[in-house]
């Protein structure tokens, strides 16, 4: 499938500040692409450039095959945008909101009504179509907002932190909707506060810092950049940490406060089996033992030098 978004050497300055400093980004059609980065990395600026809300200074940017600067109207006809804050009328019902958005997009009353019905069914909101949005749960509101962004059936959809503030159930509802859209061929550029969201949804992830992409790949490829699999052992008796560490071999890390040991696990299950056997033979009791891959939090910290923050969150926006 062809590329839906192409960004080459894009710069954007605000006085002496470089918001984008030679940004390069390619998003394949029909995929979900996440962009992660710290505050001030340039993600929001990139999103505004790609959605024609902001003109860049240098470089080239295309969405759905059209230049965002010289063919902005064509780009706008082919994209949808879901912002961080719901753009719904709380006093209207779901159907009324969607019909209103349809009319704003010049669909006409009849076509807007048909499209509203299609989207309510698609997002499991048919039974709530006439209930005031003020009475919706957080997940329902976000699904309705997502439906509104699809009123024109866009080729490319920009989702800016779509699950911020939702509880786990609401987040799962939105994730399910995003997966459904992606399986139907919609190209999605995702910004998110939650690293696990990018891990769950994105086919590829770009890490942005200083206005440029500093790393890109699948979640597994990015995790491999900071080392392979590791075996973690929580030792019951803190006094035997040193003895247990010696059994695990080279490359061992020790967290005394948590009684936690970590060591490389190049062959995963083989390492796990050998570790369990060695501890048993030495009479060292483990409270917990597991093989794991590096997390996206660890990738982010290694690449940018900044921790993700509470609940494995990033102050992330996606180049949009």
C-alpha positions as CSV (number, residue, x, y, z in Angstrom):
1,X,0.0,0.0,0.0
2,X,1.3,3.5,-0.8
3,X,2.4,6.1,1.8
4,X,-0.5,8.1,3.3
5,X,1.7,10.7,5.0
6,X,5.1,11.8,3.8
7,X,7.2,14.4,5.7
8,X,10.6,15.4,4.5
9,X,12.9,17.9,6.2
10,X,10.1,20.0,7.6
11,X,11.1,23.0,9.7
12,X,9.0,25.4,11.7
13,X,10.4,28.3,13.8
14,X,8.8,30.6,16.3
15,X,11.4,33.4,16.5
16,X,14.6,31.8,17.6
17,X,12.8,28.6,18.7
18,X,12.8,25.6,16.4
19,X,9.6,23.7,16.9
20,X,10.4,21.4,14.0
21,X,14.0,20.9,13.0
22,X,14.1,18.8,9.9
23,X,11.3,16.4,10.7
24,X,11.1,13.2,8.6
25,X,8.1,10.9,8.9
26,X,6.5,8.3,6.6
27,X,3.2,6.6,7.4
28,X,2.1,3.7,5.3
29,X,-1.5,3.7,4.2
30,X,-3.9,1.5,6.2
31,X,-1.7,1.4,9.3
32,X,-1.7,2.9,12.8
33,X,1.3,5.0,13.4
34,X,2.1,6.4,16.9
35,X,4.4,9.3,17.6
36,X,5.8,9.7,21.2
37,X,8.0,12.4,22.7
38,X,8.5,14.7,25.6
39,X,6.8,18.1,26.0
40,X,8.2,20.6,23.5
41,X,9.4,17.8,21.2
42,X,7.4,19.3,18.2
43,X,4.6,16.7,18.1
44,X,1.7,19.2,18.3
45,X,3.4,21.5,15.7
46,X,3.7,18.6,13.4
47,X,0.1,17.6,13.7
48,X,-1.0,21.2,13.0
49,X,1.2,21.3,9.9
50,X,-0.2,18.0,8.6
51,X,-3.8,19.0,9.2
52,X,-3.2,22.4,7.4
53,X,-3.8,24.4,10.6
54,X,-0.2,25.7,10.5
55,X,2.2,26.5,7.6
56,X,5.7,25.2,7.9
57,X,8.8,27.2,6.9
58,X,10.8,24.6,5.0
59,X,10.5,21.1,3.7
60,X,7.8,19.0,2.1
61,X,4.7,17.5,3.7
62,X,2.0,15.5,1.9
63,X,-1.2,13.8,3.2
64,X,-3.2,11.4,1.0
65,X,-1.0,12.4,-1.9
66,X,-1.6,16.2,-1.6
67,X,0.7,18.9,-0.5
68,X,-0.4,20.4,2.8
69,X,0.6,23.9,1.8
70,X,-0.4,24.2,-1.9
71,X,-3.3,21.8,-1.9
72,X,-4.7,22.4,1.6
73,X,-8.3,22.2,0.5
74,X,-7.8,18.7,-1.0
75,X,-6.0,17.6,2.2
76,X,-8.9,18.8,4.4
77,X,-11.4,16.9,2.3
78,X,-9.5,13.6,3.0
79,X,-8.7,13.8,6.7
80,X,-10.5,13.6,10.0
81,X,-9.3,15.0,13.3
82,X,-10.2,14.0,16.9
83,X,-8.7,16.5,19.3
84,X,-8.0,16.1,23.0
85,X,-11.3,17.7,24.0
86,X,-14.7,16.6,22.9
87,X,-16.4,18.9,20.4
88,X,-19.9,17.8,21.2
89,X,-23.0,19.7,22.2
90,X,-23.8,18.2,25.6
91,X,-27.5,19.2,25.4
92,X,-28.1,17.4,22.1
93,X,-28.4,13.6,21.6
94,X,-25.8,11.5,19.8
95,X,-27.8,11.4,16.5
96,X,-28.4,15.2,16.6
97,X,-24.7,15.8,17.1
98,X,-23.7,13.7,14.2
99,X,-26.4,15.2,11.9
100,X,-25.2,18.6,12.9
101,X,-21.6,17.7,12.0
102,X,-22.9,16.2,8.7
103,X,-24.6,19.5,7.8
104,X,-21.5,21.5,8.7
105,X,-19.6,19.3,6.1
106,X,-22.3,20.1,3.5
107,X,-23.7,16.6,3.3
108,X,-27.3,17.8,3.2
109,X,-30.0,16.9,5.7
110,X,-30.9,13.5,4.2
111,X,-27.4,12.3,3.7
112,X,-26.4,13.6,7.2
113,X,-29.2,11.6,8.7
114,X,-28.2,8.4,6.9
115,X,-24.5,8.9,7.8
116,X,-25.4,9.5,11.5
117,X,-27.3,6.2,11.6
118,X,-24.4,4.3,10.0
119,X,-22.0,5.7,12.6
120,X,-24.2,5.2,15.6
121,X,-24.5,1.5,14.6
122,X,-20.8,1.2,13.8
123,X,-19.8,2.4,17.3
124,X,-22.5,0.6,19.2
125,X,-24.4,3.8,20.1
126,X,-27.7,3.1,18.3
127,X,-29.7,2.7,21.6
128,X,-28.3,6.0,22.9
129,X,-28.8,8.1,19.8
130,X,-31.4,10.4,21.3
131,X,-30.1,10.5,24.8
132,X,-28.4,13.8,25.7
133,X,-24.6,13.6,25.5
134,X,-24.4,15.0,29.1
135,X,-25.7,11.6,30.2
136,X,-23.1,9.6,28.3
137,X,-20.3,7.8,30.1
138,X,-16.7,8.9,29.3
139,X,-16.2,6.0,26.9
140,X,-19.4,6.7,25.1
141,X,-18.6,10.3,24.6
142,X,-15.2,9.5,23.2
143,X,-16.7,7.0,20.8
144,X,-19.3,9.5,19.7
145,X,-16.5,12.1,19.2
146,X,-14.6,9.5,17.1
147,X,-17.8,8.9,15.1
148,X,-18.1,12.6,14.4
149,X,-14.5,12.8,13.1
150,X,-15.5,10.1,10.6
151,X,-18.6,11.9,9.3
152,X,-16.9,12.3,5.8
153,X,-15.3,8.9,5.8
154,X,-11.7,10.2,5.8
155,X,-8.8,8.4,4.3
156,X,-6.5,9.6,7.1
157,X,-7.5,10.1,10.7
158,X,-5.6,12.0,13.3
159,X,-6.3,11.0,16.9
160,X,-4.8,13.3,19.5
161,X,-4.7,11.6,22.9
162,X,-8.1,9.9,22.3
163,X,-8.3,8.2,25.7
164,X,-7.1,10.9,28.1
165,X,-9.1,10.9,31.3
166,X,-11.0,7.7,30.5
167,X,-11.2,4.8,33.0
168,X,-9.9,1.3,31.8
169,X,-13.3,0.3,30.5
170,X,-13.7,3.5,28.4
171,X,-10.2,3.2,27.2
172,X,-10.8,-0.4,26.1
173,X,-14.0,0.7,24.2
174,X,-12.0,3.3,22.3
175,X,-9.2,0.9,21.6
176,X,-11.7,-1.5,20.1
177,X,-13.1,1.2,17.8
178,X,-9.6,2.2,16.7
179,X,-8.7,-1.4,15.8
180,X,-11.9,-1.7,13.9
181,X,-11.1,1.4,11.9
182,X,-7.6,0.2,11.2
183,X,-8.8,-3.2,10.0
184,X,-11.1,-1.4,7.6
185,X,-8.2,0.3,5.9
186,X,-8.2,3.8,7.6
187,X,-4.8,5.3,8.1
188,X,-4.5,6.5,11.7
189,X,-1.9,8.8,13.2
190,X,-2.1,8.4,17.0
191,X,-1.0,10.6,19.8
192,X,-1.3,9.3,23.3
193,X,-0.4,9.8,26.9
194,X,-0.2,6.1,27.5
195,X,2.8,4.1,26.4
196,X,0.7,0.9,26.6
197,X,-1.7,2.4,24.2
198,X,1.0,2.8,21.5
199,X,2.2,-0.7,22.3
200,X,-1.4,-2.1,21.9
201,X,-2.5,-0.1,18.8
202,X,0.5,1.2,16.7
203,X,2.0,-0.8,13.8
204,X,5.0,1.5,14.0
205,X,6.1,4.1,16.4
206,X,8.2,7.2,16.0
207,X,10.0,8.8,18.9
208,X,10.3,12.6,18.5
209,X,12.7,14.9,20.4
210,X,14.0,18.3,19.5
211,X,11.7,18.6,16.5
212,X,13.0,15.5,14.7
213,X,12.5,11.7,14.8
214,X,15.2,10.1,16.8
215,X,14.0,6.5,16.5
216,X,11.4,4.6,14.7
217,X,10.2,1.0,14.4
218,X,7.7,-1.5,15.7
219,X,7.3,-1.7,19.5
220,X,9.5,-4.8,19.6
221,X,12.2,-3.2,17.4
222,X,12.3,-0.2,19.7
223,X,12.5,-2.4,22.8
224,X,15.4,-4.3,21.2
225,X,17.4,-1.0,21.0
226,X,17.8,-1.0,24.8
227,X,18.7,-4.6,25.1
228,X,17.1,-8.0,24.7
229,X,14.9,-10.0,27.1
230,X,15.7,-10.2,30.8
231,X,14.9,-12.5,33.7
232,X,13.7,-10.7,36.9
233,X,13.9,-12.4,40.2
234,X,12.5,-11.2,43.5
235,X,14.5,-12.9,46.4
236,X,12.6,-13.5,49.6
237,X,15.7,-13.1,51.8
238,X,17.5,-9.8,51.1
239,X,20.5,-11.2,52.9
240,X,21.0,-13.7,50.0
241,X,20.9,-11.1,47.2
242,X,24.6,-11.2,46.6
243,X,24.6,-15.0,46.4
244,X,21.7,-15.1,44.0
245,X,23.3,-12.4,41.8
246,X,26.4,-14.6,41.5
247,X,24.3,-17.4,40.2
248,X,22.7,-15.3,37.5
249,X,26.0,-14.6,35.8
250,X,27.2,-11.4,33.9
251,X,25.1,-8.3,33.3
252,X,23.2,-8.6,36.6
253,X,21.4,-5.6,38.0
254,X,20.5,-5.4,41.7
255,X,17.7,-3.3,43.4
256,X,18.3,-3.8,47.1
257,X,15.2,-2.0,48.2
258,X,12.9,-4.2,46.1
259,X,15.1,-7.4,46.5
260,X,15.1,-7.5,42.7
261,X,17.7,-9.0,40.5
262,X,17.7,-8.7,36.7
263,X,19.9,-10.5,34.1
264,X,20.0,-10.9,30.4
265,X,17.9,-13.8,29.0
266,X,19.1,-14.4,25.5
267,X,17.1,-17.6,25.1
268,X,14.1,-16.7,27.3
269,X,12.7,-20.0,28.5
270,X,16.1,-21.6,28.6
271,X,17.4,-18.9,30.9
272,X,14.3,-19.1,33.0
273,X,14.7,-22.8,33.5
274,X,18.4,-22.6,34.4
275,X,17.7,-19.7,36.8
276,X,14.9,-21.6,38.6
277,X,17.1,-24.7,38.9
278,X,20.2,-22.8,40.1
279,X,18.1,-21.1,42.8
280,X,16.5,-24.3,44.0
281,X,19.9,-26.1,44.2
282,X,21.3,-23.2,46.3
283,X,18.2,-23.2,48.5
284,X,17.4,-19.6,47.7
285,X,13.7,-18.9,47.7
286,X,12.2,-16.6,45.1
287,X,9.0,-14.7,45.7
288,X,8.6,-14.0,42.0
289,X,10.5,-14.9,38.8
290,X,9.6,-13.9,35.2
291,X,11.1,-13.3,31.8
292,X,10.2,-10.0,30.2
293,X,11.0,-7.7,27.3
294,X,12.0,-4.0,27.9
295,X,9.1,-1.7,28.2
296,X,8.4,1.4,26.0
297,X,9.0,3.4,29.2
298,X,12.6,2.1,29.2
299,X,13.0,2.8,25.5
300,X,11.7,6.3,26.0
301,X,14.1,6.9,28.9
302,X,17.1,5.5,27.0
303,X,16.4,7.6,23.9
304,X,15.4,10.9,25.4
305,X,16.8,10.8,28.9
306,X,13.4,11.6,30.3
307,X,11.1,9.3,32.3
308,X,7.6,8.6,31.0
309,X,5.9,9.7,34.3
310,X,3.1,8.2,36.3
311,X,1.2,5.2,35.0
312,X,3.8,4.7,32.3
313,X,2.5,7.8,30.6
314,X,4.3,10.2,28.2
315,X,3.4,13.8,27.7
316,X,3.0,12.7,24.1
317,X,1.3,14.1,21.1
318,X,1.7,12.7,17.7
319,X,3.1,14.5,14.8
320,X,-0.1,15.6,13.2
